[in-house]
Amino acid sequence: MEAYCFKCRAKREIQNPAQVTLKNGRPATQGTCGTCSGKMFRIGKS
């Protein structure tokens, strides 16, 4: 699954994806970037 990397400022593949729920109840996926180990985040079901 691809997501936006905040450090690289580009879409990359998520490493160690984890399902989370936002405060408003929406599902999201967060993980780390394989290139720079920065945070990655994607709203919506995977």
C-alpha positions as CSV (number, residue, x, y, z in Angstrom):
1,M,0.0,0.0,0.0
2,E,1.3,3.4,-0.9
3,A,1.0,6.5,1.3
4,Y,2.5,10.0,1.6
5,C,5.8,10.3,3.4
6,F,6.1,13.5,5.4
7,K,9.9,13.5,5.3
8,C,10.5,12.6,1.6
9,R,7.4,14.5,0.5
10,A,6.5,11.7,-2.0
11,K,4.3,8.7,-2.2
12,R,6.1,5.5,-1.2
13,E,5.4,2.0,0.0
14,I,4.4,1.7,3.7
15,Q,6.6,-0.5,5.9
16,N,5.0,-2.0,9.1
17,P,1.5,-0.8,8.4
18,A,-0.9,-0.5,11.4
19,Q,-4.6,0.1,11.4
20,V,-5.7,3.1,13.5
21,T,-9.0,4.9,14.1
22,L,-9.1,8.7,14.0
23,K,-10.9,10.8,16.7
24,N,-13.9,11.2,14.4
25,G,-14.2,7.4,13.9
26,R,-12.7,7.1,10.4
27,P,-10.2,4.3,9.7
28,A,-6.6,5.1,8.7
29,T,-3.3,3.3,8.2
30,Q,0.0,4.5,9.5
31,G,3.5,3.2,9.2
32,T,7.1,4.1,8.3
33,C,8.9,4.9,5.1
34,G,11.2,2.2,3.7
35,T,13.6,4.9,2.4
36,C,14.0,7.4,5.2
37,S,12.2,5.8,8.1
38,G,9.9,8.8,8.4
39,K,6.2,8.7,9.4
40,M,3.6,7.8,6.8
41,F,-0.1,8.2,7.0
42,R,-3.2,7.3,4.8
43,I,-6.8,7.9,5.6
44,G,-9.3,5.2,4.6
45,K,-9.5,1.4,4.7
46,S,-6.6,-0.6,3.3
